[in-house]
Amino acid sequence: RTVTAPTGSITLNGSSQYANKTSPTGMTFTDDWVVSAWVRLTQYGADSAIASRYNGTSGWAFFINSSGQVAMNG
């Protein structure tokens, strides 16, 4: 890291709110990396994204699938 790590958190309503980082500075991966999240589910639908970096044709997504399983595609 070249900057101090954030020390906050975010609470979202689970249906219409989300966080978005439009400029991916610091999110370029050239080696091993880890994605993790604390998620409180009250329900889930089809492929509910937790975190992703996807441009419409390539990237990765960390999500809960329609069976309630944690999954990652890349």
PDB file of N, CA, C, O and CB in Angstrom:
ATOM      1  N   ARG A   1       0.837  -1.184   0.000  1.00  0.00           N
ATOM      2  CA  ARG A   1       0.000   0.000   0.000  1.00  0.00           C
ATOM      3  C   ARG A   1       0.875   1.239   0.000  1.00  0.00           C
ATOM      4  O   ARG A   1       1.929   1.279   0.636  1.00  0.00           O
ATOM      5  CB  ARG A   1      -0.949   0.003   1.208  1.00  0.00           C
ATOM      6  N   THR A   2       0.426   2.231  -0.714  1.00  0.00           N
ATOM      7  CA  THR A   2       1.126   3.512  -0.708  1.00  0.00           C
ATOM      8  C   THR A   2       0.362   4.565   0.071  1.00  0.00           C
ATOM      9  O   THR A   2       0.836   5.691   0.221  1.00  0.00           O
ATOM     10  CB  THR A   2       1.357   3.990  -2.127  1.00  0.00           C
ATOM     11  N   VAL A   3      -0.807   4.215   0.565  1.00  0.00           N
ATOM     12  CA  VAL A   3      -1.619   5.133   1.370  1.00  0.00           C
ATOM     13  C   VAL A   3      -2.051   4.414   2.634  1.00  0.00           C
ATOM     14  O   VAL A   3      -2.000   3.186   2.705  1.00  0.00           O
ATOM     15  CB  VAL A   3      -2.861   5.647   0.572  1.00  0.00           C
ATOM     16  N   THR A   4      -2.470   5.169   3.620  1.00  0.00           N
ATOM     17  CA  THR A   4      -2.954   4.591   4.869  1.00  0.00           C
ATOM     18  C   THR A   4      -4.251   3.832   4.628  1.00  0.00           C
ATOM     19  O   THR A   4      -5.123   4.304   3.899  1.00  0.00           O
ATOM     20  CB  THR A   4      -3.160   5.685   5.931  1.00  0.00           C
ATOM     21  N   ALA A   5      -4.379   2.668   5.233  1.00  0.00           N
ATOM     22  CA  ALA A   5      -5.590   1.854   5.089  1.00  0.00           C
ATOM     23  C   ALA A   5      -6.788   2.576   5.696  1.00  0.00           C
ATOM     24  O   ALA A   5      -6.637   3.276   6.698  1.00  0.00           O
ATOM     25  CB  ALA A   5      -5.403   0.471   5.757  1.00  0.00           C
ATOM     26  N   PRO A   6      -7.982   2.420   5.108  1.00  0.00           N
ATOM     27  CA  PRO A   6      -9.180   3.038   5.685  1.00  0.00           C
ATOM     28  C   PRO A   6      -9.527   2.405   7.024  1.00  0.00           C
ATOM     29  O   PRO A   6      -9.207   1.243   7.276  1.00  0.00           O
ATOM     30  CB  PRO A   6     -10.367   2.912   4.722  1.00  0.00           C
ATOM     31  N   THR A   7     -10.176   3.169   7.867  1.00  0.00           N
ATOM     32  CA  THR A   7     -10.543   2.667   9.193  1.00  0.00           C
ATOM     33  C   THR A   7     -12.044   2.729   9.427  1.00  0.00           C
ATOM     34  O   THR A   7     -12.486   2.650  10.573  1.00  0.00           O
ATOM     35  CB  THR A   7      -9.823   3.458  10.273  1.00  0.00           C
ATOM     36  N   GLY A   8     -12.831   2.866   8.384  1.00  0.00           N
ATOM     37  CA  GLY A   8     -14.275   2.981   8.529  1.00  0.00           C
ATOM     38  C   GLY A   8     -15.012   1.785   7.977  1.00  0.00           C
ATOM     39  O   GLY A   8     -14.406   0.811   7.530  1.00  0.00           O
ATOM     40  N   SER A   9     -16.307   1.870   8.012  1.00  0.00           N
ATOM     41  CA  SER A   9     -17.157   0.830   7.442  1.00  0.00           C
ATOM     42  C   SER A   9     -18.355   1.502   6.798  1.00  0.00           C
ATOM     43  O   SER A   9     -18.522   2.718   6.897  1.00  0.00           O
ATOM     44  CB  SER A   9     -17.606  -0.202   8.526  1.00  0.00           C
ATOM     45  N   ILE A  10     -19.186   0.713   6.141  1.00  0.00           N
ATOM     46  CA  ILE A  10     -20.353   1.247   5.450  1.00  0.00           C
ATOM     47  C   ILE A  10     -21.548   0.340   5.709  1.00  0.00           C
ATOM     48  O   ILE A  10     -21.407  -0.882   5.752  1.00  0.00           O
ATOM     49  CB  ILE A  10     -20.084   1.384   3.927  1.00  0.00           C
ATOM     50  N   THR A  11     -22.712   0.929   5.880  1.00  0.00           N
ATOM     51  CA  THR A  11     -23.947   0.181   6.038  1.00  0.00           C
ATOM     52  C   THR A  11     -24.849   0.512   4.846  1.00  0.00           C
ATOM     53  O   THR A  11     -25.083   1.684   4.550  1.00  0.00           O
ATOM     54  CB  THR A  11     -24.650   0.518   7.404  1.00  0.00           C
ATOM     55  N   LEU A  12     -25.350  -0.512   4.169  1.00  0.00           N
ATOM     56  CA  LEU A  12     -26.205  -0.340   2.993  1.00  0.00           C
ATOM     57  C   LEU A  12     -27.543  -1.008   3.247  1.00  0.00           C
ATOM     58  O   LEU A  12     -27.640  -1.893   4.097  1.00  0.00           O
ATOM     59  CB  LEU A  12     -25.536  -0.924   1.722  1.00  0.00           C
ATOM     60  N   ASN A  13     -28.582  -0.597   2.521  1.00  0.00           N
ATOM     61  CA  ASN A  13     -29.926  -1.112   2.770  1.00  0.00           C
ATOM     62  C   ASN A  13     -30.186  -2.489   2.159  1.00  0.00           C
ATOM     63  O   ASN A  13     -31.232  -3.080   2.428  1.00  0.00           O
ATOM     64  CB  ASN A  13     -30.933  -0.144   2.242  1.00  0.00           C
ATOM     65  N   GLY A  14     -29.268  -3.018   1.345  1.00  0.00           N
ATOM     66  CA  GLY A  14     -29.405  -4.369   0.817  1.00  0.00           C
ATOM     67  C   GLY A  14     -30.200  -4.496  -0.461  1.00  0.00           C
ATOM     68  O   GLY A  14     -30.315  -5.596  -1.000  1.00  0.00           O
ATOM     69  N   SER A  15     -30.754  -3.403  -0.965  1.00  0.00           N
ATOM     70  CA  SER A  15     -31.498  -3.531  -2.214  1.00  0.00           C
ATOM     71  C   SER A  15     -31.149  -2.457  -3.231  1.00  0.00           C
ATOM     72  O   SER A  15     -30.943  -2.777  -4.402  1.00  0.00           O
ATOM     73  CB  SER A  15     -32.966  -3.489  -1.935  1.00  0.00           C
ATOM     74  N   SER A  16     -31.076  -1.207  -2.830  1.00  0.00           N
ATOM     75  CA  SER A  16     -30.843  -0.157  -3.817  1.00  0.00           C
ATOM     76  C   SER A  16     -29.565   0.638  -3.568  1.00  0.00           C
ATOM     77  O   SER A  16     -29.234   1.515  -4.366  1.00  0.00           O
ATOM     78  CB  SER A  16     -32.012   0.778  -3.837  1.00  0.00           C
ATOM     79  N   GLN A  17     -28.844   0.363  -2.497  1.00  0.00           N
ATOM     80  CA  GLN A  17     -27.614   1.103  -2.214  1.00  0.00           C
ATOM     81  C   GLN A  17     -26.395   0.238  -2.507  1.00  0.00           C
ATOM     82  O   GLN A  17     -26.434  -0.982  -2.352  1.00  0.00           O
ATOM     83  CB  GLN A  17     -27.591   1.580  -0.750  1.00  0.00           C
ATOM     84  N   TYR A  18     -25.313   0.886  -2.931  1.00  0.00           N
ATOM     85  CA  TYR A  18     -24.065   0.180  -3.170  1.00  0.00           C
ATOM     86  C   TYR A  18     -22.915   1.177  -3.119  1.00  0.00           C
ATOM     87  O   TYR A  18     -23.125   2.387  -3.213  1.00  0.00           O
ATOM     88  CB  TYR A  18     -24.096  -0.563  -4.531  1.00  0.00           C
ATOM     89  N   ALA A  19     -21.715   0.666  -2.970  1.00  0.00           N
ATOM     90  CA  ALA A  19     -20.509   1.487  -3.006  1.00  0.00           C
ATOM     91  C   ALA A  19     -19.844   1.266  -4.352  1.00  0.00           C
ATOM     92  O   ALA A  19     -19.865   0.156  -4.884  1.00  0.00           O
ATOM     93  CB  ALA A  19     -19.535   1.140  -1.826  1.00  0.00           C
ATOM     94  N   ASN A  20     -19.254   2.314  -4.904  1.00  0.00           N
ATOM     95  CA  ASN A  20     -18.643   2.226  -6.213  1.00  0.00           C
ATOM     96  C   ASN A  20     -17.349   3.029  -6.212  1.00  0.00           C
ATOM     97  O   ASN A  20     -17.341   4.191  -5.806  1.00  0.00           O
ATOM     98  CB  ASN A  20     -19.608   2.729  -7.308  1.00  0.00           C
ATOM     99  N   LYS A  21     -16.280   2.435  -6.653  1.00  0.00           N
ATOM    100  CA  LYS A  21     -15.003   3.133  -6.808  1.00  0.00           C
ATOM    101  C   LYS A  21     -14.753   3.222  -8.297  1.00  0.00           C
ATOM    102  O   LYS A  21     -14.339   2.244  -8.919  1.00  0.00           O
ATOM    103  CB  LYS A  21     -13.816   2.396  -6.056  1.00  0.00           C
ATOM    104  N   THR A  22     -15.000   4.389  -8.876  1.00  0.00           N
ATOM    105  CA  THR A  22     -14.916   4.536 -10.332  1.00  0.00           C
ATOM    106  C   THR A  22     -13.490   4.615 -10.847  1.00  0.00           C
ATOM    107  O   THR A  22     -13.241   4.304 -12.012  1.00  0.00           O
ATOM    108  CB  THR A  22     -15.662   5.761 -10.762  1.00  0.00           C
ATOM    109  N   SER A  23     -12.562   5.018 -10.017  1.00  0.00           N
ATOM    110  CA  SER A  23     -11.165   5.082 -10.415  1.00  0.00           C
ATOM    111  C   SER A  23     -10.405   3.993  -9.664  1.00  0.00           C
ATOM    112  O   SER A  23     -10.181   4.137  -8.462  1.00  0.00           O
ATOM    113  CB  SER A  23     -10.557   6.495 -10.132  1.00  0.00           C
ATOM    114  N   PRO A  24      -9.999   2.907 -10.329  1.00  0.00           N
ATOM    115  CA  PRO A  24      -9.449   1.757  -9.614  1.00  0.00           C
ATOM    116  C   PRO A  24      -7.990   1.893  -9.178  1.00  0.00           C
ATOM    117  O   PRO A  24      -7.279   0.888  -9.142  1.00  0.00           O
ATOM    118  CB  PRO A  24      -9.577   0.562 -10.464  1.00  0.00           C
ATOM    119  N   THR A  25      -7.519   3.088  -8.848  1.00  0.00           N
ATOM    120  CA  THR A  25      -6.170   3.246  -8.337  1.00  0.00           C
ATOM    121  C   THR A  25      -5.978   2.352  -7.124  1.00  0.00           C
ATOM    122  O   THR A  25      -6.816   2.331  -6.222  1.00  0.00           O
ATOM    123  CB  THR A  25      -5.885   4.716  -7.982  1.00  0.00           C
ATOM    124  N   GLY A  26      -4.886   1.619  -7.102  1.00  0.00           N
ATOM    125  CA  GLY A  26      -4.623   0.712  -5.994  1.00  0.00           C
ATOM    126  C   GLY A  26      -5.328  -0.619  -6.128  1.00  0.00           C
ATOM    127  O   GLY A  26      -5.222  -1.459  -5.234  1.00  0.00           O
ATOM    128  N   MET A  27      -6.054  -0.842  -7.233  1.00  0.00           N
ATOM    129  CA  MET A  27      -6.772  -2.098  -7.434  1.00  0.00           C
ATOM    130  C   MET A  27      -6.266  -2.846  -8.655  1.00  0.00           C
ATOM    131  O   MET A  27      -7.031  -3.561  -9.302  1.00  0.00           O
ATOM    132  CB  MET A  27      -8.261  -1.837  -7.572  1.00  0.00           C
ATOM    133  N   THR A  28      -4.995  -2.696  -8.979  1.00  0.00           N
ATOM    134  CA  THR A  28      -4.393  -3.440 -10.071  1.00  0.00           C
ATOM    135  C   THR A  28      -3.646  -4.626  -9.472  1.00  0.00           C
ATOM    136  O   THR A  28      -2.726  -4.444  -8.674  1.00  0.00           O
ATOM    137  CB  THR A  28      -3.441  -2.537 -10.923  1.00  0.00           C
ATOM    138  N   PHE A  29      -4.038  -5.836  -9.854  1.00  0.00           N
ATOM    139  CA  PHE A  29      -3.471  -7.038  -9.279  1.00  0.00           C
ATOM    140  C   PHE A  29      -2.500  -7.671 -10.258  1.00  0.00           C
ATOM    141  O   PHE A  29      -2.850  -7.922 -11.411  1.00  0.00           O
ATOM    142  CB  PHE A  29      -4.572  -8.028  -8.894  1.00  0.00           C
ATOM    143  N   THR A  30      -1.289  -7.929  -9.806  1.00  0.00           N
ATOM    144  CA  THR A  30      -0.291  -8.569 -10.651  1.00  0.00           C
ATOM    145  C   THR A  30       0.192  -9.887 -10.056  1.00  0.00           C
ATOM    146  O   THR A  30       1.030 -10.562 -10.654  1.00  0.00           O
ATOM    147  CB  THR A  30       0.887  -7.636 -10.867  1.00  0.00           C
ATOM    148  N   ASP A  31      -0.325 -10.262  -8.885  1.00  0.00           N
ATOM    149  CA  ASP A  31       0.119 -11.472  -8.209  1.00  0.00           C
ATOM    150  C   ASP A  31      -1.053 -11.989  -7.373  1.00  0.00           C
ATOM    151  O   ASP A  31      -2.201 -11.637  -7.645  1.00  0.00           O
ATOM    152  CB  ASP A  31       1.390 -11.202  -7.316  1.00  0.00           C
ATOM    153  N   ASP A  32      -0.789 -12.803  -6.381  1.00  0.00           N
ATOM    154  CA  ASP A  32      -1.837 -13.332  -5.511  1.00  0.00           C
ATOM    155  C   ASP A  32      -2.567 -12.197  -4.802  1.00  0.00           C
ATOM    156  O   ASP A  32      -1.968 -11.168  -4.488  1.00  0.00           O
ATOM    157  CB  ASP A  32      -1.244 -14.309  -4.482  1.00  0.00           C
ATOM    158  N   TRP A  33      -3.856 -12.384  -4.552  1.00  0.00           N
ATOM    159  CA  TRP A  33      -4.649 -11.383  -3.845  1.00  0.00           C
ATOM    160  C   TRP A  33      -5.798 -12.060  -3.142  1.00  0.00           C
ATOM    161  O   TRP A  33      -6.106 -13.218  -3.424  1.00  0.00           O
ATOM    162  CB  TRP A  33      -5.167 -10.299  -4.806  1.00  0.00           C
ATOM    163  N   VAL A  34      -6.438 -11.351  -2.225  1.00  0.00           N
ATOM    164  CA  VAL A  34      -7.517 -11.893  -1.405  1.00  0.00           C
ATOM    165  C   VAL A  34      -8.687 -10.927  -1.417  1.00  0.00           C
ATOM    166  O   VAL A  34      -8.499  -9.712  -1.350  1.00  0.00           O
ATOM    167  CB  VAL A  34      -7.040 -12.156   0.044  1.00  0.00           C
ATOM    168  N   VAL A  35      -9.897 -11.470  -1.503  1.00  0.00           N
ATOM    169  CA  VAL A  35     -11.119 -10.691  -1.356  1.00  0.00           C
ATOM    170  C   VAL A  35     -11.874 -11.272  -0.175  1.00  0.00           C
ATOM    171  O   VAL A  35     -12.082 -12.483  -0.108  1.00  0.00           O
ATOM    172  CB  VAL A  35     -11.990 -10.712  -2.667  1.00  0.00           C
ATOM    173  N   SER A  36     -12.285 -10.425   0.756  1.00  0.00           N
ATOM    174  CA  SER A  36     -13.058 -10.905   1.896  1.00  0.00           C
ATOM    175  C   SER A  36     -14.096  -9.860   2.274  1.00  0.00           C
ATOM    176  O   SER A  36     -13.964  -8.685   1.934  1.00  0.00           O
ATOM    177  CB  SER A  36     -12.135 -11.224   3.100  1.00  0.00           C
ATOM    178  N   ALA A  37     -15.123 -10.298   2.978  1.00  0.00           N
ATOM    179  CA  ALA A  37     -16.180  -9.376   3.398  1.00  0.00           C
ATOM    180  C   ALA A  37     -16.967  -9.993   4.547  1.00  0.00           C
ATOM    181  O   ALA A  37     -17.124 -11.211   4.625  1.00  0.00           O
ATOM    182  CB  ALA A  37     -17.124  -9.034   2.213  1.00  0.00           C
ATOM    183  N   TRP A  38     -17.453  -9.147   5.425  1.00  0.00           N
ATOM    184  CA  TRP A  38     -18.425  -9.550   6.434  1.00  0.00           C
ATOM    185  C   TRP A  38     -19.774  -9.143   5.862  1.00  0.00           C
ATOM    186  O   TRP A  38     -20.004  -7.968   5.574  1.00  0.00           O
ATOM    187  CB  TRP A  38     -18.142  -8.882   7.864  1.00  0.00           C
ATOM    188  N   VAL A  39     -20.665 -10.114   5.698  1.00  0.00           N
ATOM    189  CA  VAL A  39     -21.958  -9.852   5.069  1.00  0.00           C
ATOM    190  C   VAL A  39     -23.061 -10.415   5.941  1.00  0.00           C
ATOM    191  O   VAL A  39     -22.992 -11.566   6.372  1.00  0.00           O
ATOM    192  CB  VAL A  39     -22.023 -10.461   3.649  1.00  0.00           C
ATOM    193  N   ARG A  40     -24.069  -9.615   6.201  1.00  0.00           N
ATOM    194  CA  ARG A  40     -25.241 -10.078   6.959  1.00  0.00           C
ATOM    195  C   ARG A  40     -26.391 -10.234   5.977  1.00  0.00           C
ATOM    196  O   ARG A  40     -26.908  -9.244   5.460  1.00  0.00           O
ATOM    197  CB  ARG A  40     -25.619  -9.079   8.126  1.00  0.00           C
ATOM    198  N   LEU A  41     -26.791 -11.473   5.720  1.00  0.00           N
ATOM    199  CA  LEU A  41     -27.883 -11.742   4.780  1.00  0.00           C
ATOM    200  C   LEU A  41     -29.207 -11.890   5.516  1.00  0.00           C
ATOM    201  O   LEU A  41     -29.291 -12.595   6.522  1.00  0.00           O
ATOM    202  CB  LEU A  41     -27.591 -13.007   3.961  1.00  0.00           C
ATOM    203  N   THR A  42     -30.217 -11.237   5.021  1.00  0.00           N
ATOM    204  CA  THR A  42     -31.576 -11.480   5.483  1.00  0.00           C
ATOM    205  C   THR A  42     -32.348 -12.228   4.403  1.00  0.00           C
ATOM    206  O   THR A  42     -33.361 -12.871   4.679  1.00  0.00           O
ATOM    207  CB  THR A  42     -32.284 -10.151   5.845  1.00  0.00           C
ATOM    208  N   GLN A  43     -31.850 -12.135   3.162  1.00  0.00           N
ATOM    209  CA  GLN A  43     -32.368 -12.897   2.033  1.00  0.00           C
ATOM    210  C   GLN A  43     -31.353 -12.768   0.901  1.00  0.00           C
ATOM    211  O   GLN A  43     -30.434 -11.953   0.990  1.00  0.00           O
ATOM    212  CB  GLN A  43     -33.798 -12.389   1.592  1.00  0.00           C
ATOM    213  N   TYR A  44     -31.502 -13.547  -0.143  1.00  0.00           N
ATOM    214  CA  TYR A  44     -30.612 -13.449  -1.286  1.00  0.00           C
ATOM    215  C   TYR A  44     -31.393 -13.789  -2.539  1.00  0.00           C
ATOM    216  O   TYR A  44     -32.400 -14.496  -2.492  1.00  0.00           O
ATOM    217  CB  TYR A  44     -29.387 -14.380  -1.127  1.00  0.00           C
ATOM    218  N   GLY A  45     -30.917 -13.276  -3.652  1.00  0.00           N
ATOM    219  CA  GLY A  45     -31.553 -13.525  -4.938  1.00  0.00           C
ATOM    220  C   GLY A  45     -30.547 -14.133  -5.892  1.00  0.00           C
ATOM    221  O   GLY A  45     -29.620 -14.821  -5.466  1.00  0.00           O
ATOM    222  N   ALA A  46     -30.717 -13.892  -7.150  1.00  0.00           N
ATOM    223  CA  ALA A  46     -29.827 -14.443  -8.167  1.00  0.00           C
ATOM    224  C   ALA A  46     -28.525 -13.657  -8.203  1.00  0.00           C
ATOM    225  O   ALA A  46     -28.526 -12.466  -8.516  1.00  0.00           O
ATOM    226  CB  ALA A  46     -30.504 -14.430  -9.551  1.00  0.00           C
ATOM    227  N   ASP A  47     -27.405 -14.321  -7.883  1.00  0.00           N
ATOM    228  CA  ASP A  47     -26.069 -13.737  -7.977  1.00  0.00           C
ATOM    229  C   ASP A  47     -25.981 -12.333  -7.380  1.00  0.00           C
ATOM    230  O   ASP A  47     -25.814 -11.350  -8.102  1.00  0.00           O
ATOM    231  CB  ASP A  47     -25.638 -13.695  -9.418  1.00  0.00           C
ATOM    232  N   SER A  48     -26.093 -12.253  -6.073  1.00  0.00           N
ATOM    233  CA  SER A  48     -26.006 -10.989  -5.343  1.00  0.00           C
ATOM    234  C   SER A  48     -24.538 -10.642  -5.104  1.00  0.00           C
ATOM    235  O   SER A  48     -23.869 -11.304  -4.310  1.00  0.00           O
ATOM    236  CB  SER A  48     -26.779 -11.072  -3.994  1.00  0.00           C
ATOM    237  N   ALA A  49     -24.029  -9.606  -5.784  1.00  0.00           N
ATOM    238  CA  ALA A  49     -22.613  -9.247  -5.717  1.00  0.00           C
ATOM    239  C   ALA A  49     -22.238  -8.692  -4.353  1.00  0.00           C
ATOM    240  O   ALA A  49     -22.967  -7.889  -3.770  1.00  0.00           O
ATOM    241  CB  ALA A  49     -22.275  -8.231  -6.797  1.00  0.00           C
ATOM    242  N   ILE A  50     -21.088  -9.134  -3.854  1.00  0.00           N
ATOM    243  CA  ILE A  50     -20.500  -8.594  -2.635  1.00  0.00           C
ATOM    244  C   ILE A  50     -19.400  -7.610  -3.028  1.00  0.00           C
ATOM    245  O   ILE A  50     -19.348  -6.493  -2.514  1.00  0.00           O
ATOM    246  CB  ILE A  50     -19.939  -9.735  -1.721  1.00  0.00           C
ATOM    247  N   ALA A  51     -18.532  -8.023  -3.930  1.00  0.00           N
ATOM    248  CA  ALA A  51     -17.460  -7.175  -4.446  1.00  0.00           C
ATOM    249  C   ALA A  51     -17.134  -7.641  -5.858  1.00  0.00           C
ATOM    250  O   ALA A  51     -17.179  -8.836  -6.148  1.00  0.00           O
ATOM    251  CB  ALA A  51     -16.189  -7.226  -3.524  1.00  0.00           C
ATOM    252  N   SER A  52     -16.809  -6.702  -6.731  1.00  0.00           N
ATOM    253  CA  SER A  52     -16.436  -7.094  -8.091  1.00  0.00           C
ATOM    254  C   SER A  52     -15.600  -6.012  -8.757  1.00  0.00           C
ATOM    255  O   SER A  52     -15.618  -4.844  -8.369  1.00  0.00           O
ATOM    256  CB  SER A  52     -17.685  -7.384  -8.929  1.00  0.00           C
ATOM    257  N   ARG A  53     -14.882  -6.440  -9.756  1.00  0.00           N
ATOM    258  CA  ARG A  53     -14.201  -5.541 -10.681  1.00  0.00           C
ATOM    259  C   ARG A  53     -14.415  -6.169 -12.049  1.00  0.00           C
ATOM    260  O   ARG A  53     -13.633  -7.008 -12.497  1.00  0.00           O
ATOM    261  CB  ARG A  53     -12.644  -5.350 -10.329  1.00  0.00           C
ATOM    262  N   TYR A  54     -15.471  -5.752 -12.692  1.00  0.00           N
ATOM    263  CA  TYR A  54     -15.919  -6.350 -13.940  1.00  0.00           C
ATOM    264  C   TYR A  54     -16.281  -5.236 -14.904  1.00  0.00           C
ATOM    265  O   TYR A  54     -17.025  -4.331 -14.528  1.00  0.00           O
ATOM    266  CB  TYR A  54     -17.123  -7.304 -13.711  1.00  0.00           C
ATOM    267  N   ASN A  55     -15.786  -5.267 -16.125  1.00  0.00           N
ATOM    268  CA  ASN A  55     -16.027  -4.191 -17.086  1.00  0.00           C
ATOM    269  C   ASN A  55     -17.060  -4.544 -18.147  1.00  0.00           C
ATOM    270  O   ASN A  55     -17.191  -3.824 -19.137  1.00  0.00           O
ATOM    271  CB  ASN A  55     -14.743  -3.817 -17.755  1.00  0.00           C
ATOM    272  N   GLY A  56     -17.789  -5.628 -17.962  1.00  0.00           N
ATOM    273  CA  GLY A  56     -18.788  -6.057 -18.935  1.00  0.00           C
ATOM    274  C   GLY A  56     -18.326  -7.237 -19.775  1.00  0.00           C
ATOM    275  O   GLY A  56     -19.147  -7.979 -20.315  1.00  0.00           O
ATOM    276  N   THR A  57     -17.000  -7.413 -19.888  1.00  0.00           N
ATOM    277  CA  THR A  57     -16.465  -8.544 -20.647  1.00  0.00           C
ATOM    278  C   THR A  57     -15.396  -9.318 -19.886  1.00  0.00           C
ATOM    279  O   THR A  57     -15.185 -10.499 -20.162  1.00  0.00           O
ATOM    280  CB  THR A  57     -15.895  -8.058 -21.951  1.00  0.00           C
ATOM    281  N   SER A  58     -14.722  -8.685 -18.942  1.00  0.00           N
ATOM    282  CA  SER A  58     -13.695  -9.399 -18.178  1.00  0.00           C
ATOM    283  C   SER A  58     -13.576  -8.807 -16.776  1.00  0.00           C
ATOM    284  O   SER A  58     -14.014  -7.686 -16.516  1.00  0.00           O
ATOM    285  CB  SER A  58     -12.330  -9.340 -18.906  1.00  0.00           C
ATOM    286  N   GLY A  59     -12.981  -9.575 -15.895  1.00  0.00           N
ATOM    287  CA  GLY A  59     -12.794  -9.133 -14.516  1.00  0.00           C
ATOM    288  C   GLY A  59     -13.119 -10.252 -13.555  1.00  0.00           C
ATOM    289  O   GLY A  59     -12.973 -11.428 -13.891  1.00  0.00           O
ATOM    290  N   TRP A  60     -13.564  -9.892 -12.348  1.00  0.00           N
ATOM    291  CA  TRP A  60     -13.896 -10.877 -11.329  1.00  0.00           C
ATOM    292  C   TRP A  60     -15.106 -10.408 -10.531  1.00  0.00           C
ATOM    293  O   TRP A  60     -15.429  -9.220 -10.501  1.00  0.00           O
ATOM    294  CB  TRP A  60     -12.694 -11.127 -10.396  1.00  0.00           C
ATOM    295  N   ALA A  61     -15.766 -11.365  -9.885  1.00  0.00           N
ATOM    296  CA  ALA A  61     -16.911 -11.060  -9.024  1.00  0.00           C
ATOM    297  C   ALA A  61     -16.948 -12.045  -7.864  1.00  0.00           C
ATOM    298  O   ALA A  61     -16.788 -13.249  -8.064  1.00  0.00           O
ATOM    299  CB  ALA A  61     -18.241 -11.108  -9.826  1.00  0.00           C
ATOM    300  N   PHE A  62     -17.157 -11.543  -6.664  1.00  0.00           N
ATOM    301  CA  PHE A  62     -17.309 -12.304  -5.430  1.00  0.00           C
ATOM    302  C   PHE A  62     -18.766 -12.119  -5.036  1.00  0.00           C
ATOM    303  O   PHE A  62     -19.195 -10.987  -4.809  1.00  0.00           O
ATOM    304  CB  PHE A  62     -16.299 -11.822  -4.279  1.00  0.00           C
ATOM    305  N   PHE A  63     -19.550 -13.207  -4.947  1.00  0.00           N
ATOM    306  CA  PHE A  63     -20.995 -13.049  -4.819  1.00  0.00           C
ATOM    307  C   PHE A  63     -21.650 -14.207  -4.085  1.00  0.00           C
ATOM    308  O   PHE A  63     -21.019 -15.234  -3.834  1.00  0.00           O
ATOM    309  CB  PHE A  63     -21.616 -12.902  -6.180  1.00  0.00           C
ATOM    310  N   ILE A  64     -22.912 -14.035  -3.747  1.00  0.00           N
ATOM    311  CA  ILE A  64     -23.765 -15.102  -3.218  1.00  0.00           C
ATOM    312  C   ILE A  64     -24.640 -15.560  -4.376  1.00  0.00           C
ATOM    313  O   ILE A  64     -25.346 -14.746  -4.970  1.00  0.00           O
ATOM    314  CB  ILE A  64     -24.637 -14.616  -1.976  1.00  0.00           C
ATOM    315  N   ASN A  65     -24.608 -16.850  -4.708  1.00  0.00           N
ATOM    316  CA  ASN A  65     -25.427 -17.310  -5.827  1.00  0.00           C
ATOM    317  C   ASN A  65     -26.869 -17.564  -5.393  1.00  0.00           C
ATOM    318  O   ASN A  65     -27.201 -17.396  -4.220  1.00  0.00           O
ATOM    319  CB  ASN A  65     -24.831 -18.582  -6.431  1.00  0.00           C
ATOM    320  N   SER A  66     -27.714 -17.961  -6.318  1.00  0.00           N
ATOM    321  CA  SER A  66     -29.141 -18.127  -6.038  1.00  0.00           C
ATOM    322  C   SER A  66     -29.439 -19.269  -5.069  1.00  0.00           C
ATOM    323  O   SER A  66     -30.557 -19.376  -4.566  1.00  0.00           O
ATOM    324  CB  SER A  66     -29.883 -18.361  -7.325  1.00  0.00           C
ATOM    325  N   SER A  67     -28.433 -20.135  -4.800  1.00  0.00           N
ATOM    326  CA  SER A  67     -28.598 -21.207  -3.806  1.00  0.00           C
ATOM    327  C   SER A  67     -28.081 -20.798  -2.430  1.00  0.00           C
ATOM    328  O   SER A  67     -28.113 -21.597  -1.494  1.00  0.00           O
ATOM    329  CB  SER A  67     -27.874 -22.469  -4.268  1.00  0.00           C
ATOM    330  N   GLY A  68     -27.605 -19.563  -2.301  1.00  0.00           N
ATOM    331  CA  GLY A  68     -27.090 -19.068  -1.048  1.00  0.00           C
ATOM    332  C   GLY A  68     -25.636 -19.422  -0.785  1.00  0.00           C
ATOM    333  O   GLY A  68     -25.148 -19.263   0.334  1.00  0.00           O
ATOM    334  N   GLN A  69     -24.940 -19.903  -1.812  1.00  0.00           N
ATOM    335  CA  GLN A  69     -23.530 -20.271  -1.679  1.00  0.00           C
ATOM    336  C   GLN A  69     -22.638 -19.092  -2.059  1.00  0.00           C
ATOM    337  O   GLN A  69     -22.960 -18.327  -2.968  1.00  0.00           O
ATOM    338  CB  GLN A  69     -23.200 -21.500  -2.559  1.00  0.00           C
ATOM    339  N   VAL A  70     -21.517 -18.952  -1.355  1.00  0.00           N
ATOM    340  CA  VAL A  70     -20.514 -17.948  -1.716  1.00  0.00           C
ATOM    341  C   VAL A  70     -19.766 -18.455  -2.925  1.00  0.00           C
ATOM    342  O   VAL A  70     -19.362 -19.617  -2.964  1.00  0.00           O
ATOM    343  CB  VAL A  70     -19.534 -17.653  -0.534  1.00  0.00           C
ATOM    344  N   ALA A  71     -19.572 -17.584  -3.931  1.00  0.00           N
ATOM    345  CA  ALA A  71     -18.889 -17.979  -5.157  1.00  0.00           C
ATOM    346  C   ALA A  71     -18.004 -16.849  -5.647  1.00  0.00           C
ATOM    347  O   ALA A  71     -18.190 -15.688  -5.284  1.00  0.00           O
ATOM    348  CB  ALA A  71     -19.900 -18.377  -6.243  1.00  0.00           C
ATOM    349  N   MET A  72     -17.039 -17.210  -6.479  1.00  0.00           N
ATOM    350  CA  MET A  72     -16.180 -16.214  -7.103  1.00  0.00           C
ATOM    351  C   MET A  72     -15.888 -16.646  -8.524  1.00  0.00           C
ATOM    352  O   MET A  72     -15.486 -17.784  -8.766  1.00  0.00           O
ATOM    353  CB  MET A  72     -14.868 -16.019  -6.303  1.00  0.00           C
ATOM    354  N   ASN A  73     -16.089 -15.743  -9.456  1.00  0.00           N
ATOM    355  CA  ASN A  73     -15.771 -15.989 -10.865  1.00  0.00           C
ATOM    356  C   ASN A  73     -14.722 -14.990 -11.284  1.00  0.00           C
ATOM    357  O   ASN A  73     -14.704 -13.853 -10.813  1.00  0.00           O
ATOM    358  CB  ASN A  73     -17.039 -15.885 -11.774  1.00  0.00           C
ATOM    359  N   GLY A  74     -13.854 -15.417 -12.165  1.00  0.00           N
ATOM    360  CA  GLY A  74     -12.821 -14.490 -12.647  1.00  0.00           C
ATOM    361  C   GLY A  74     -12.318 -14.894 -14.014  1.00  0.00           C
ATOM    362  O   GLY A  74     -11.447 -14.228 -14.573  1.00  0.00           O
TER     363      GLY A  74
END
